[in-house]
């Protein structure tokens, strides 16, 4: 097994410690390995979609990062049929995107949203 070094902000370290404690993991490394596995499966699932996709994209982000996601929203208007934006308070926004379009376009939308690097939560729910 390889040993690597990772730099994290203090908030992320605190959250990781909470995950270890509350999730019953053996330690930080175990929690990170599990997280990587879950993210890898999520990415593989988004790569394996094909045909026409109907679904909902759920996005939570800080209000100050609205501009980054707004650009992506306009870039993919052909697959975003409806969007709902709600301010959750505490500086967070919840956005729901009703999607209908070719899998490749939906996958590209997800990729662009991930590349913004500012999503607290991003999940595609296919119907």
RAFEN-V20430 format. One record per residue. N is the residue number from 0. RES is the residue in one letter. PHI is phi as a letter, one per 40 degrees, with the letter a starting at -180 (NA if undefined). BURIAL is + if it has 24 or more other C-alpha atoms within 12 Angstrom, else -. Layout:
n=N res=RES phi=PHI burial=BURIAL
n=N res=RES phi=PHI burial=BURIAL
This chain:
n=0 res=X phi=NA burial=-
n=1 res=X phi=c burial=-
n=2 res=X phi=b burial=-
n=3 res=X phi=b burial=-
n=4 res=X phi=b burial=-
n=5 res=X phi=b burial=-
n=6 res=X phi=c burial=-
n=7 res=X phi=b burial=-
n=8 res=X phi=c burial=-
n=9 res=X phi=d burial=-
n=10 res=X phi=c burial=-
n=11 res=X phi=c burial=-
n=12 res=X phi=c burial=-
n=13 res=X phi=c burial=-
n=14 res=X phi=c burial=-
n=15 res=X phi=c burial=+
n=16 res=X phi=c burial=-
n=17 res=X phi=c burial=-
n=18 res=X phi=c burial=-
n=19 res=X phi=c burial=-
n=20 res=X phi=c burial=-
n=21 res=X phi=c burial=-
n=22 res=X phi=c burial=-
n=23 res=X phi=g burial=-
n=24 res=X phi=c burial=-
n=25 res=X phi=c burial=-
n=26 res=X phi=a burial=-
n=27 res=X phi=c burial=+
n=28 res=X phi=c burial=-
n=29 res=X phi=c burial=-
n=30 res=X phi=c burial=+
n=31 res=X phi=c burial=+
n=32 res=X phi=d burial=-
n=33 res=X phi=c burial=-
n=34 res=X phi=c burial=-
n=35 res=X phi=c burial=-
n=36 res=X phi=c burial=-
n=37 res=X phi=c burial=-
n=38 res=X phi=c burial=-
n=39 res=X phi=c burial=-
n=40 res=X phi=c burial=-
n=41 res=X phi=c burial=-
n=42 res=X phi=c burial=-
n=43 res=X phi=c burial=-
n=44 res=X phi=c burial=-
n=45 res=X phi=c burial=+
n=46 res=X phi=c burial=-
n=47 res=X phi=c burial=-
n=48 res=X phi=c burial=+
n=49 res=X phi=a burial=-
n=50 res=X phi=g burial=-
n=51 res=X phi=c burial=-
n=52 res=X phi=b burial=+
n=53 res=X phi=b burial=+
n=54 res=X phi=a burial=+
n=55 res=X phi=b burial=+
n=56 res=X phi=b burial=+
n=57 res=X phi=b burial=+
n=58 res=X phi=b burial=+
n=59 res=X phi=b burial=+
n=60 res=X phi=a burial=+
n=61 res=X phi=c burial=+
n=62 res=X phi=d burial=+
n=63 res=X phi=c burial=-
n=64 res=X phi=b burial=-
n=65 res=X phi=d burial=+
n=66 res=X phi=d burial=-
n=67 res=X phi=c burial=-
n=68 res=X phi=c burial=+
n=69 res=X phi=c burial=+
n=70 res=X phi=c burial=-
n=71 res=X phi=c burial=+
n=72 res=X phi=d burial=+
n=73 res=X phi=c burial=-
n=74 res=X phi=c burial=-
n=75 res=X phi=b burial=+
n=76 res=X phi=d burial=-
n=77 res=X phi=c burial=-
n=78 res=X phi=b burial=+
n=79 res=X phi=c burial=+
n=80 res=X phi=c burial=-
n=81 res=X phi=a burial=-
n=82 res=X phi=b burial=+
n=83 res=X phi=b burial=-
n=84 res=X phi=b burial=-
n=85 res=X phi=b burial=-
n=86 res=X phi=c burial=-
n=87 res=X phi=c burial=-
n=88 res=X phi=g burial=-
n=89 res=X phi=f burial=-
n=90 res=X phi=g burial=-
n=91 res=X phi=b burial=-
n=92 res=X phi=b burial=+
n=93 res=X phi=b burial=+
n=94 res=X phi=b burial=+
n=95 res=X phi=b burial=+
n=96 res=X phi=b burial=+
n=97 res=X phi=c burial=+
n=98 res=X phi=b burial=+
n=99 res=X phi=a burial=+
n=100 res=X phi=i burial=+
n=101 res=X phi=c burial=-
n=102 res=X phi=d burial=+
n=103 res=X phi=c burial=-
n=104 res=X phi=c burial=+
n=105 res=X phi=c burial=+
n=106 res=X phi=c burial=+
n=107 res=X phi=c burial=-
n=108 res=X phi=c burial=+
n=109 res=X phi=d burial=+
n=110 res=X phi=c burial=-
n=111 res=X phi=c burial=+
n=112 res=X phi=c burial=+
n=113 res=X phi=c burial=+
n=114 res=X phi=c burial=-
n=115 res=X phi=d burial=-
n=116 res=X phi=g burial=-
n=117 res=X phi=b burial=-
n=118 res=X phi=c burial=+
n=119 res=X phi=c burial=-
n=120 res=X phi=a burial=-
n=121 res=X phi=a burial=+
n=122 res=X phi=a burial=+
n=123 res=X phi=c burial=+
n=124 res=X phi=b burial=-
n=125 res=X phi=c burial=-
n=126 res=X phi=c burial=-
